[in-house]
């Protein structure tokens, strides 16, 4: 899946590709750790930077820390306080392995302080997702996403679902689908669902029926998805990143979870938590559709990367043990 990002965002080729592939969480994390350790022992970098909450982040943090290489974690301090989520385990462990913790907001910083992490290691920078969106909007303008899918701006809902705790649970997943179908039926507009391979597999396994109110499409690249997001009437998602993106783009969001590691979206009013109960999904969607989208973006001004680079340049070796 990474190939499309290099092509569409015109990124330089990676020097190394670990080819870790999929597998159980332990299997994937172990493969990545073994591969990264070999690279780190060869390259001997001063610092290793990891971003987010994936198994790659955990593996990179652990491998670097065990080699006494400094770790810098971008998006530090995010917490859902739900350990059923593999991502939550990854976030916490990566933060406590890190020497530099780049928190997107003051709220994230306070979480880290409350966990006993030294303040001198924490830097509030904003989130690089704002940088990425601002930089990508012009590239996205070059694409004909809506016309290719026969959609009109504000004439559809956008859906994403991939979280293990949602799509691997037949009751929760079917509840999500029923709520989205009811919403599409009531407003008489389609719910466009770029379906993750994991979700497609579970729909087939669980025998979940998809009505004409949900339009399943193949996964799309980041630029096409950005166009779908900014033109949607409403987004329904279980993704943390999409909660941020919709907040930045001024598009109302309903999160198909009972918790979020992006509470700032709830505070500014761009997002509501609905869980997977069909009636609750419809209720929250109706409320979000009546809200003014003039909320303030709490995730920064699009210069997070500049601040991170400056910290890494200026601070140098001050964190050496």
C-alpha positions as CSV (number, residue, x, y, z in Angstrom):
1,X,0.0,0.0,0.0
2,X,2.9,2.4,0.5
3,X,3.8,2.5,-3.2
4,X,0.9,4.8,-4.0
5,X,2.1,7.4,-1.6
6,X,5.6,7.6,-3.1
7,X,4.1,8.0,-6.6
8,X,1.3,10.4,-6.0
9,X,3.1,12.6,-3.5
10,X,6.2,12.6,-5.6
11,X,8.4,11.4,-2.8
12,X,12.0,10.2,-3.2
13,X,12.6,6.5,-3.0
14,X,13.3,4.9,0.4
15,X,16.8,3.8,0.9
16,X,15.6,0.6,2.7
17,X,12.4,-1.4,2.5
18,X,12.1,-4.1,5.2
19,X,9.3,-6.0,3.3
20,X,7.9,-7.0,6.7
21,X,4.4,-7.7,5.3
22,X,1.4,-8.5,7.4
23,X,0.8,-11.0,10.1
24,X,-0.1,-11.0,13.8
25,X,0.9,-8.0,15.8
26,X,3.8,-9.8,17.5
27,X,4.9,-11.4,14.2
28,X,4.9,-8.1,12.3
29,X,6.5,-6.1,15.2
30,X,9.2,-8.8,15.5
31,X,10.0,-8.8,11.8
32,X,10.3,-5.0,11.7
33,X,12.5,-4.9,14.8
34,X,14.9,-7.4,13.3
35,X,15.1,-5.5,10.0
36,X,15.4,-2.1,11.6
37,X,18.2,-3.2,14.0
38,X,20.3,-4.3,11.1
39,X,19.8,-0.9,9.4
40,X,20.6,1.0,12.6
41,X,23.7,-1.0,13.3
42,X,24.9,-0.3,9.8
43,X,24.0,3.4,9.6
44,X,24.5,4.4,13.3
45,X,22.3,7.5,13.2
46,X,22.3,10.1,16.0
47,X,18.5,9.8,16.4
48,X,15.6,7.8,15.1
49,X,12.3,9.6,14.4
50,X,9.0,7.7,14.5
51,X,5.6,9.1,13.9
52,X,2.2,7.9,15.0
53,X,1.0,4.6,16.6
54,X,1.7,1.7,14.2
55,X,3.6,-1.5,14.8
56,X,6.4,0.2,12.9
57,X,6.6,3.0,15.4
58,X,6.8,0.5,18.4
59,X,9.4,-1.6,16.6
60,X,11.5,1.4,15.6
61,X,11.4,2.9,19.1
62,X,12.4,-0.4,20.8
63,X,15.2,-1.2,18.4
64,X,16.7,2.2,18.6
65,X,16.4,2.5,22.4
66,X,18.1,-0.9,22.9
67,X,21.0,0.3,20.8
68,X,21.2,3.5,22.8
69,X,20.2,5.7,19.9
70,X,18.0,8.6,20.8
71,X,14.3,8.3,19.8
72,X,12.1,11.2,18.7
73,X,8.3,10.5,18.6
74,X,6.1,12.8,16.5
75,X,2.4,12.8,17.7
76,X,3.4,12.0,21.3
77,X,0.9,12.1,24.1
78,X,-2.2,10.9,22.2
79,X,-4.3,8.7,24.4
80,X,-7.7,6.9,24.0
81,X,-7.3,5.2,27.4
82,X,-8.6,2.0,25.7
83,X,-6.0,-0.8,25.8
84,X,-8.2,-3.0,23.6
85,X,-6.7,-0.9,20.8
86,X,-3.3,-2.1,19.7
87,X,-2.5,1.5,18.7
88,X,-2.8,2.6,22.3
89,X,-0.2,0.1,23.5
90,X,2.1,1.3,20.7
91,X,1.6,5.0,21.7
92,X,2.4,4.5,25.3
93,X,5.4,2.4,24.9
94,X,6.9,4.6,22.1
95,X,6.5,7.7,24.3
96,X,8.2,6.1,27.2
97,X,11.1,5.0,25.0
98,X,11.5,8.4,23.6
99,X,14.0,11.2,24.3
100,X,12.2,13.9,22.2
101,X,8.5,13.9,22.5
102,X,6.8,16.2,19.9
103,X,3.2,16.7,21.2
104,X,0.7,18.2,18.8
105,X,-1.2,20.1,21.6
106,X,-1.0,21.3,25.1
107,X,-3.5,18.6,26.1
108,X,-1.1,16.0,24.8
109,X,1.8,17.6,26.7
110,X,-0.2,17.5,29.9
111,X,-0.9,13.8,29.4
112,X,2.8,13.1,29.1
113,X,3.6,15.2,32.2
114,X,1.0,13.3,34.2
115,X,2.7,10.0,33.1
116,X,6.0,11.2,34.7
117,X,7.9,12.2,31.5
118,X,10.3,15.1,32.1
119,X,9.1,18.5,30.7
120,X,12.5,19.2,29.1
121,X,11.8,16.3,26.7
122,X,8.4,17.5,25.5
123,X,7.9,20.1,22.7
124,X,4.5,21.3,21.6
125,X,4.7,21.7,17.8
126,X,1.2,21.3,16.3
127,X,0.6,18.2,14.2
128,X,2.3,17.5,10.9
129,X,-1.1,16.4,9.5
130,X,-1.9,20.1,9.1
131,X,1.4,20.5,7.1
132,X,0.5,17.5,4.9
133,X,-3.0,18.7,4.2
134,X,-2.0,22.3,3.4
135,X,0.8,21.0,1.1
136,X,-1.4,18.4,-0.6
137,X,-4.5,20.5,-1.4
138,X,-3.0,21.9,-4.6
139,X,-2.0,18.4,-5.8
140,X,-5.5,17.1,-5.0
141,X,-7.0,19.9,-7.2
142,X,-5.3,18.2,-10.2
143,X,-7.4,15.1,-9.7
144,X,-10.9,14.4,-11.0
145,X,-12.1,12.4,-8.0
146,X,-15.7,13.4,-7.8
147,X,-16.4,13.2,-11.5
148,X,-14.7,9.8,-11.8
149,X,-17.1,8.5,-9.1
150,X,-20.1,10.4,-10.4
151,X,-20.4,12.3,-7.2
152,X,-21.4,15.9,-6.4
153,X,-19.9,18.1,-3.7
154,X,-21.9,17.8,-0.4
155,X,-24.1,15.1,-2.1
156,X,-22.7,12.1,-0.2
157,X,-21.6,10.9,3.2
158,X,-18.0,9.5,3.4
159,X,-17.3,6.3,5.5
160,X,-14.1,4.7,6.7
161,X,-13.9,1.7,9.0
162,X,-10.8,-0.5,9.7
163,X,-10.2,-0.7,13.5
164,X,-9.7,-4.2,14.7
165,X,-12.1,-3.7,17.7
166,X,-14.9,-2.7,15.3
167,X,-14.6,-4.7,12.1
168,X,-13.5,-8.0,13.8
169,X,-16.6,-7.9,16.0
170,X,-19.7,-9.0,14.0
171,X,-22.1,-7.2,16.3
172,X,-20.3,-3.9,16.3
173,X,-19.6,-4.0,12.5
174,X,-23.2,-4.8,11.6
175,X,-24.4,-2.0,14.0
176,X,-22.2,0.5,12.1
177,X,-23.5,-0.7,8.7
178,X,-27.1,-0.5,9.8
179,X,-26.7,3.0,11.2
180,X,-25.0,4.2,8.0
181,X,-27.7,2.6,5.9
182,X,-30.4,4.3,7.9
183,X,-28.7,7.6,7.6
184,X,-28.4,7.3,3.8
185,X,-32.0,6.2,3.5
186,X,-33.3,9.1,5.6
187,X,-31.3,11.8,3.7
188,X,-31.6,9.9,0.4
189,X,-27.9,10.4,-0.5
190,X,-25.3,7.7,-0.8
191,X,-22.7,6.8,1.8
192,X,-19.4,6.3,0.0
193,X,-17.2,3.6,1.6
194,X,-13.7,3.2,0.3
195,X,-13.4,-0.3,1.8
196,X,-10.3,-1.5,3.6
197,X,-9.3,-5.1,2.6
198,X,-9.7,-6.1,6.3
199,X,-13.3,-4.7,6.3
200,X,-14.2,-6.3,3.0
201,X,-13.1,-9.7,4.2
202,X,-15.1,-9.4,7.4
203,X,-18.3,-8.3,5.6
204,X,-18.0,-11.6,3.6
205,X,-17.2,-13.7,6.6
206,X,-20.0,-12.3,8.8
207,X,-22.6,-12.4,5.9
208,X,-23.4,-8.6,6.4
209,X,-25.7,-7.4,3.7
210,X,-24.9,-4.0,2.1
211,X,-27.9,-2.1,0.8
212,X,-28.1,0.4,-2.1
213,X,-27.6,3.3,0.4
214,X,-23.9,2.3,0.8
215,X,-21.6,2.6,-2.2
216,X,-18.6,0.4,-1.7
217,X,-15.5,1.5,-3.7
218,X,-11.9,0.3,-3.8
219,X,-9.4,2.0,-1.5
220,X,-8.2,5.3,-2.9
221,X,-4.9,7.2,-2.6
222,X,-4.4,10.1,-0.2
223,X,-5.1,12.8,-2.7
224,X,-8.3,11.2,-3.9
225,X,-9.3,10.6,-0.3
226,X,-8.6,14.3,0.5
227,X,-10.9,15.3,-2.2
228,X,-13.6,13.0,-0.9
229,X,-13.2,14.3,2.6
230,X,-13.3,18.0,1.8
231,X,-16.4,17.6,-0.4
232,X,-18.4,15.3,1.9
233,X,-21.5,16.5,3.6
234,X,-20.5,14.4,6.7
235,X,-17.7,11.9,7.5
236,X,-18.3,8.8,9.6
237,X,-15.1,7.1,10.7
238,X,-13.2,5.0,13.3
239,X,-9.9,6.5,12.2
240,X,-8.0,8.9,14.5
241,X,-6.3,10.7,11.6
242,X,-9.6,11.3,9.7
243,X,-11.0,13.0,12.9
244,X,-8.1,15.4,12.6
245,X,-8.3,15.9,8.9
246,X,-12.0,16.7,8.9
247,X,-11.5,19.1,11.7
248,X,-8.8,20.9,9.7
249,X,-11.0,20.9,6.5
250,X,-14.1,22.2,8.2
251,X,-16.1,19.0,7.5
252,X,-18.4,17.6,10.3
253,X,-17.4,14.2,11.6
254,X,-19.0,11.3,13.6
255,X,-16.6,8.9,15.1
256,X,-17.8,5.2,15.3
257,X,-16.1,4.6,18.6
258,X,-16.8,5.3,22.3
259,X,-13.5,7.0,22.8
260,X,-10.9,9.1,20.9
261,X,-7.3,10.0,21.3
262,X,-8.2,13.3,19.6
263,X,-10.4,14.9,22.3
264,X,-9.6,18.4,20.9
265,X,-12.0,17.6,18.0
266,X,-14.8,17.1,20.5
267,X,-14.0,20.3,22.4
268,X,-14.1,22.5,19.3
269,X,-17.3,20.9,18.0
270,X,-16.1,19.3,14.8
271,X,-16.7,15.7,16.0
272,X,-19.0,13.5,18.1
273,X,-18.6,10.0,19.5
274,X,-21.4,7.7,18.4
275,X,-20.0,4.2,19.0
276,X,-21.6,1.5,16.9
277,X,-25.3,1.6,17.9
278,X,-27.4,2.4,14.8
279,X,-29.7,4.8,16.6
280,X,-26.9,6.7,18.2
281,X,-25.1,7.0,14.9
282,X,-28.1,8.6,13.2
283,X,-28.7,10.8,16.2
284,X,-25.1,12.1,16.3
285,X,-25.1,12.5,12.5
286,X,-28.2,14.7,12.6
287,X,-26.7,16.9,15.3
288,X,-23.4,17.3,13.4
289,X,-25.3,18.2,10.2
290,X,-26.9,21.2,11.9
291,X,-23.6,22.6,13.4
292,X,-21.8,25.6,12.1
293,X,-18.4,24.5,10.7
294,X,-16.6,27.7,11.8
295,X,-14.7,25.9,14.6
296,X,-11.0,26.7,15.2
297,X,-8.5,24.1,14.1
298,X,-6.6,23.1,17.3
299,X,-3.8,21.2,15.6
300,X,-1.6,24.0,14.5
301,X,-0.7,26.3,11.6
302,X,1.0,24.0,9.2
303,X,4.5,24.6,10.4
304,X,4.9,21.7,12.8
305,X,7.7,20.0,10.7
306,X,9.7,23.3,10.8
307,X,9.5,23.4,14.6
308,X,10.5,19.7,14.9
309,X,13.5,20.2,12.7
310,X,14.5,23.3,14.6
311,X,14.4,21.4,17.9
312,X,16.5,18.6,16.6
313,X,19.0,21.0,15.2
314,X,19.2,23.3,18.2
315,X,19.0,20.8,21.1
316,X,21.6,18.5,19.6
317,X,23.1,16.4,22.3
318,X,21.5,18.0,25.4
319,X,19.6,14.8,26.1
320,X,22.5,12.5,26.2
321,X,22.6,10.3,29.3
